């Protein structure tokens, strides 16, 4: 017998065993509540990947082994895994309803469903607000909604409400006037410091970005509007308590780096130079006796012959050996601990 005929016989034997080892199983997919057959349910053999679809009465046929398992799924129902243990199967699927939460957009005057809102806006729900752990509401708004920009380089250049000056919506609209967006808190304009608001008290945020906001709030809304809605109780709802505590730590600053303190020797040289220019004479001769630094008082005593040259030099030498940054770190600073609830 040639090798070619041998392989043909082996292949036919394998095909014969495969066909007759499997059986055709029938079944019905029905609703667990109404007991009505489900049309279009998908039946999948988990081992052989064979698929079947139920007909209008929920009936199906699938070729499988007695040891196989099938996976039945249908839109709107919970999928189920069933082991094949008999020829005629009846599988019940439990309905699985998915309800979409209705989103209401607040313009500051009224609330309306999202599909009825006009203009360009962004709605930020409580889930997005709580995604960040910062204690500032501005930090939680950053990088969440488009068109809202934070120019941190401008913070500190203008006195007053620096955080609002550094926040822009819809880009730069003016050169000299205030370009910060209008903030509405619970349907009223909020002129206070927005950084003082506790983000855990805010339920949702709506950002109005186009000219439709101007028709509601007037010219002040030309830079955009940020509508904040705080959490409040609801009628006919049971009491619910939600606690969100944020603890943050920060170590003492390292005063060895930076320009906060000049070296003690440089400070003594500066005081000597000012003394030689007679800058402190007016304060020293003043009747009110304004306070002067110990270095300046030593120099005045030396001028008045109350201190000799050696005594003055020894005192200035002792002062030059004191590190002001070490004393400030020991007596003025400590590790910070913040708690926001």
C-alpha positions, 0 to 999 in steps of 0.5 A, a space after each residue: 500500500 502506498 503512503 498516499 492511500 494510507 493517508 487517505 484511509 487515516 483521514 477518512 477514519 478521522 472524519 468518520 469518527 468526528 461526524 458520528 461522535 458529535 450529535 445534533 442537539 435542539 433546544 429553545 430559548 425563552 424569556 424567564 418571565 413571560 416564557 415566550 421564545 426569544 428570536 435572534 438569540 445567539 448560541 455558541 459552542 465554547 469548544 468548537 466555536 460553532 454558532 447558531 441563531 434561534 428562530 421566531 419561536 426561540 428554537 435552535 439546532 447545534 452540533 456538539 459533543 455531550 461534554 461541551 458547553 454552549 453560551 447563550 446571549 441575547 440583546 436585553 438579557 443576561 447571558 448564560 453558560 449551559 452544559 449539554 446534558 440532554 438532547 432537547 434543551 430549554 434555556 431561560 434568560 433573565 431580562 437585563 434592563 439598562 436605564 440611562 440616567 437623565 442629565 439636566 443642564 443648569 444655565 443658572 436660571 433653569 434646568 432642562 434636559 441635555 437634548 433640549 439644551 442649545 449652544 455649546 456647553 460641557 456637563 461635568 457630573 459628580 463622578 468627574 469632579 471626584 476623580 481628582 483629589 485636590 482640595 481646590 475646585 479649580 484643580 478639579 476643573 483643569 484638563 476636564 473640559 475643552 476651552 477652559 484654560 489656566 494661565 499659571 504664569 499670570 498668578 500673582 501679577 495682579 493683586 486681588 482674585 488672582 485665581 480668577 484672573 488666571 482662568 480663561 474660557 473661550 480664549 482672550 477676549 480683551 486686553 485691559 478688562 477682566 477676562 475671567 468667566 462668570 461664576 454662578 453658584 446655585 443660580 446667583 452670581 458668585 463674586 467671591 474667591 472660587 478657590 474657597 469653595 469646597 469641591 466636595 460640596 459641588 454636585 455638578 458643573 455646567 460650562 457655557 461656552 458660546 453666545 447663548 450664555 450672553 442671552 441669559 446673563 448679559 454682557 458679563 457672560 461674554 467670557 463664558 459662564 461656569 455654573 456650579 450646583 451644590 449638593 442639597 436634600 431632595 423631597 421624599 428621599 431618605 437621608 444619605 450621608 457621604 463622607 470624603 476626607 482628603 488628608 495632605 502632608 507637606 514637609 518643611 521647605 529647604 531654606 538652603 536653596 532659593 532666594 528667601 534668605 541671604 547669607 549672614 555675612 552678606 547681611 552684616 556687610 549690607 547693614 554696615 554699608 547703610 550705616 556708613 551712608 547715614 540711612 539709620 540716623 533719622 530712626 536712631 534720633 527719632 523720639 519714638 525710637 524706632 526699632 533697629 537691628 542689633 547690628 545697627 545698634 552695635 555700630 551706633 554704640 561704637 560711634 558713641 565710644 561705648 564699644 571698642 573696635 575689638 569688642 565690636 569685631 568680636 560681636 560681629 564675628 559671633 553674629 556672622 556665625 549664626 545661620 539665619 536659615 537654620 533658625 527660621 527652619 527651626 522656629 518659623 516653619 514646621 511640616 504642614 498637615 491639611 484636612 479637607 472634608 
